[in-house]
Amino acid sequence: MAERRTAVDFIWWGILIAFSITILFPIMWILYESLKTNREFFQDVWSLPEVWMWSNYVKAWDKFHVGSAALNTAYYVGLSLIISVSLTTMNAYALTRITFKGRKLIWGIIMLSLFLPGLTALIPQYVLMRELNLTNSLTGLIILDSFGESAFYLMLLGGFMQSLPKELEESGFMDGASLYRVFLQIIVPLALPGIVTVAIFKFLELYNNFLGPFIYLSDQSKYTMAVNMYHANSMMQYSADWVTLFAGVMITLAPSVVFYMLFQRSIMEGATLGAVKG
């Protein structure tokens, strides 16, 4: 028997649809503005273009050096993702599956960090990076983002690992496996859904990271995609080539949108699974 829909259900649907429109409408507006000429844009921002100017995307790629920014972003995001997810996986295993003195104290300090605004560490981090000659360096950014453990990701993956049966490790130890072998061959495969979830969230965070690259990078040839588009936006006070800027914004936005569309199911299932089992 089909479930009857109440008026409250329709109200919630309406609210969700309205919320979705507020997210999708700006993206669609930028998309069709990017296909206009500057004359059409200044004449009427709401009208559709007479001719679809796909050449704006080629112009944006060359004018705003999107290619070099994409390579910088791939280097920064790729290495940071590999290192940070590996460290988070090892830390989560150590704090949830291994008993040692001081474990509760470490967890308490990690929980305390959730109540501290991230901006409070901004100045000490910058001074430290400057003293180590790691400013204006993509490698320095990778080190900063890779070794700065996130309490959220640690809790998410740690909660998932806590749900795994203890007998699996015990059987591995009884067969003569070392701690590292148990971790790599038993825990990691079983915790893969949680690891994938953390990796997806971490990718989106790193790709859209603006503040760190903006503060630490001063050489334009090292800009990531986010900082590169901020620099392009600052150029508009001199050129006012807005349609090309919109095309650059769409190019920058495309990877994260495509990535989310491809892994949407994994994001929802992984996040829910980690929350329930934690």
Secondary structure, DSSP 8 states (H G I E B T S, - for coil): ------HHHHHHHHHHHHHHHHHHHHHHHHHHHTTS-HHHHHH-TTS--SS--THHHHHHHHHTTHHHHHHHHHHHHHHHHHHHHHHHHHHHHHHHH---TTHHHHHHHHHHHTTS-GGGGHHHHHHHHHHTT-TT-HHHHHHHHHHS--HHHHHHHHHHHHTS-HHHHHHHHHTT--HHHHIIIIIHHHTHHHHHHHHHHHHHHHHT--HHHHHH---GGG--HHHHHHHHHHTHHHH--HHHHHHHHHHHHHHHHHHHHHSHHHHHHHHHHHHHH-
